[in-house]
Amino acid sequence: MHTPSPDEPQITPGKLLELAAACRRSERARMSYRDWQGTATVRDLDP
């Protein structure tokens, strides 16, 4: 489990609502991701 530090960007309630709406519509979502080593990738997520 990851506990974000205070200086990390936090997801906004609006983004969570957008993600929930995409799930209800069975749409894929695309998210940027940075792993613990700092490697950035873009990932497609299925609801």
Secondary structure as UniProt FT lines:
FT   TURN            6..7
FT   HELIX           13..24
FT   TURN            25..26
FT   STRAND          29..34
FT   TURN            36..37
FT   STRAND          40..45
//
